[in-house]
Structure formats: structure tokens, C-alpha cells
Amino acid sequence: MQVNLDDIMGLAEVCEMTGKSKNYIKEYQKRGQFPEPVKVLASSPLWLKEQIQTWIDTPRTRGRRKLSE
């Protein structure tokens, strides 16, 4: 698979593209609700722009989930 370097994004670029904070992105990663990075470097995970655009375009439920009783 050949990747254009302009299509690779670090955390700062992902935050800029999504309008979300680093903490928001990290929390969604912990929950498993954010795309897995294609590579994790010591300085930052890396994603493909296409992954992030797909995440942005995918509807998500808003608010907290109710705990089952």
C-alpha cells in the first residue's frame, strides 16, 4: 500500500480536523470509539486522513449511556 505523506496525520492535525481537544481524542481512543492509528511513534500516533474523515462522517449517539439495572 502506497501512502501519500500529505494523508498522514498526527494528534495535533487530527484535533484541528475534528475540532476536538487532545483529551477528547484520547478518551475516545480509550473507549475504543476512535479509529486505531496506523502507526504509533514515541511522539504521537499517526492516522490516515481518510480514517478521520470516515469517523467524522459517522453518526454517533450523544450524551452518556444509561447504566443497566
PyRosetta script that sets phi, psi and omega in degrees:
from pyrosetta import init, pose_from_sequence

init()
pose = pose_from_sequence("MQVNLDDIMGLAEVCEMTGKSKNYIKEYQKRGQFPEPVKVLASSPLWLKEQIQTWIDTPRTRGRRKLSE")
pose.set_psi(1, 123.7)
pose.set_omega(1, 178.1)
pose.set_phi(2, -96.8)
pose.set_psi(2, 130.9)
pose.set_omega(2, -177.3)
pose.set_phi(3, -120.2)
pose.set_psi(3, 133.7)
pose.set_omega(3, 174.8)
pose.set_phi(4, -77.1)
pose.set_psi(4, 131.3)
pose.set_omega(4, -178.1)
pose.set_phi(5, -59.5)
pose.set_psi(5, -27.2)
pose.set_omega(5, 177.3)
pose.set_phi(6, -68.6)
pose.set_psi(6, -14.7)
pose.set_omega(6, -179.7)
pose.set_phi(7, -94.1)
pose.set_psi(7, 0.9)
pose.set_omega(7, 179.4)
pose.set_phi(8, -97.9)
pose.set_psi(8, 133.9)
pose.set_omega(8, -176.2)
pose.set_phi(9, -129.9)
pose.set_psi(9, 138.5)
pose.set_omega(9, 171.3)
pose.set_phi(10, -92.6)
pose.set_psi(10, -177.6)
pose.set_omega(10, -176.4)
pose.set_phi(11, -60.2)
pose.set_psi(11, -41.4)
pose.set_omega(11, -179.7)
pose.set_phi(12, -62.2)
pose.set_psi(12, -42.2)
pose.set_omega(12, 179.4)
pose.set_phi(13, -68.4)
pose.set_psi(13, -37.0)
pose.set_omega(13, 177.5)
pose.set_phi(14, -63.3)
pose.set_psi(14, -42.7)
pose.set_omega(14, 178.1)
pose.set_phi(15, -61.3)
pose.set_psi(15, -42.1)
pose.set_omega(15, 178.9)
pose.set_phi(16, -63.9)
pose.set_psi(16, -43.7)
pose.set_omega(16, -177.4)
pose.set_phi(17, -68.5)
pose.set_psi(17, -38.7)
pose.set_omega(17, -176.3)
pose.set_phi(18, -88.7)
pose.set_psi(18, -20.7)
pose.set_omega(18, -175.0)
pose.set_phi(19, 77.1)
pose.set_psi(19, 15.6)
pose.set_omega(19, -178.7)
pose.set_phi(20, -107.6)
pose.set_psi(20, 157.4)
pose.set_omega(20, 179.5)
pose.set_phi(21, -80.1)
pose.set_psi(21, 164.6)
pose.set_omega(21, 176.4)
pose.set_phi(22, -59.9)
pose.set_psi(22, -40.9)
pose.set_omega(22, 179.4)
pose.set_phi(23, -63.4)
pose.set_psi(23, -38.5)
pose.set_omega(23, 177.9)
pose.set_phi(24, -61.4)
pose.set_psi(24, -49.0)
pose.set_omega(24, -179.0)
pose.set_phi(25, -62.1)
pose.set_psi(25, -44.8)
pose.set_omega(25, -179.8)
pose.set_phi(26, -63.1)
pose.set_psi(26, -38.6)
pose.set_omega(26, 178.3)
pose.set_phi(27, -64.9)
pose.set_psi(27, -44.2)
pose.set_omega(27, 178.0)
pose.set_phi(28, -64.8)
pose.set_psi(28, -33.5)
pose.set_omega(28, 175.1)
pose.set_phi(29, -63.3)
pose.set_psi(29, -46.1)
pose.set_omega(29, -179.9)
pose.set_phi(30, -59.8)
pose.set_psi(30, -36.7)
pose.set_omega(30, -179.7)
pose.set_phi(31, -77.1)
pose.set_psi(31, -9.9)
pose.set_omega(31, -176.2)
pose.set_phi(32, 77.1)
pose.set_psi(32, 23.0)
pose.set_omega(32, -177.1)
pose.set_phi(33, -111.6)
pose.set_psi(33, 23.8)
pose.set_omega(33, 178.8)
pose.set_phi(34, -139.0)
pose.set_psi(34, 147.7)
pose.set_omega(34, -177.6)
pose.set_phi(35, -57.3)
pose.set_psi(35, 142.8)
pose.set_omega(35, 175.1)
pose.set_phi(36, -68.8)
pose.set_psi(36, 136.9)
pose.set_omega(36, 176.8)
pose.set_phi(37, -64.8)
pose.set_psi(37, 151.7)
pose.set_omega(37, 177.2)
pose.set_phi(38, -77.5)
pose.set_psi(38, -21.5)
pose.set_omega(38, 178.9)
pose.set_phi(39, -157.2)
pose.set_psi(39, 143.8)
pose.set_omega(39, 175.7)
pose.set_phi(40, -117.3)
pose.set_psi(40, 118.2)
pose.set_omega(40, 176.4)
pose.set_phi(41, -100.5)
pose.set_psi(41, 169.1)
pose.set_omega(41, 177.9)
pose.set_phi(42, -61.1)
pose.set_psi(42, -32.7)
pose.set_omega(42, -176.2)
pose.set_phi(43, -86.8)
pose.set_psi(43, -29.3)
pose.set_omega(43, -175.4)
pose.set_phi(44, -175.7)
pose.set_psi(44, 151.4)
pose.set_omega(44, 168.5)
pose.set_phi(45, -71.9)
pose.set_psi(45, 158.4)
pose.set_omega(45, 179.0)
pose.set_phi(46, -123.7)
pose.set_psi(46, 136.8)
pose.set_omega(46, 177.1)
pose.set_phi(47, -124.2)
pose.set_psi(47, 162.4)
pose.set_omega(47, 170.8)
pose.set_phi(48, -90.4)
pose.set_psi(48, 141.3)
pose.set_omega(48, -179.3)
pose.set_phi(49, -53.5)
pose.set_psi(49, -38.0)
pose.set_omega(49, -179.6)
pose.set_phi(50, -61.3)
pose.set_psi(50, -39.2)
pose.set_omega(50, 178.1)
pose.set_phi(51, -60.8)
pose.set_psi(51, -44.5)
pose.set_omega(51, -176.6)
pose.set_phi(52, -70.0)
pose.set_psi(52, -40.3)
pose.set_omega(52, 178.0)
pose.set_phi(53, -62.7)
pose.set_psi(53, -40.6)
pose.set_omega(53, 177.6)
pose.set_phi(54, -62.6)
pose.set_psi(54, -42.0)
pose.set_omega(54, 178.2)
pose.set_phi(55, -62.2)
pose.set_psi(55, -42.9)
pose.set_omega(55, 178.9)
pose.set_phi(56, -61.8)
pose.set_psi(56, -41.8)
pose.set_omega(56, -175.6)
pose.set_phi(57, -76.7)
pose.set_psi(57, -12.5)
pose.set_omega(57, -177.3)
pose.set_phi(58, -88.3)
pose.set_psi(58, 121.8)
pose.set_omega(58, 179.7)
pose.set_phi(59, -64.2)
pose.set_psi(59, 142.0)
pose.set_omega(59, 176.8)
pose.set_phi(60, -127.9)
pose.set_psi(60, 150.8)
pose.set_omega(60, 175.2)
pose.set_phi(61, -72.9)
pose.set_psi(61, 148.2)
pose.set_omega(61, -178.5)
pose.set_phi(62, -103.4)
pose.set_psi(62, 155.3)
pose.set_omega(62, 176.3)
pose.set_phi(63, 86.1)
pose.set_psi(63, 177.6)
pose.set_omega(63, -179.1)
pose.set_phi(64, -81.8)
pose.set_psi(64, 148.7)
pose.set_omega(64, 176.0)
pose.set_phi(65, -78.5)
pose.set_psi(65, 144.2)
pose.set_omega(65, 177.2)
pose.set_phi(66, -78.4)
pose.set_psi(66, 138.2)
pose.set_omega(66, 176.8)
pose.set_phi(67, -77.4)
pose.set_psi(67, 136.6)
pose.set_omega(67, 178.7)
pose.set_phi(68, -77.2)
pose.set_psi(68, 144.2)
pose.set_omega(68, -175.8)
pose.set_phi(69, -96.6)
pose.dump_pdb("model.pdb")
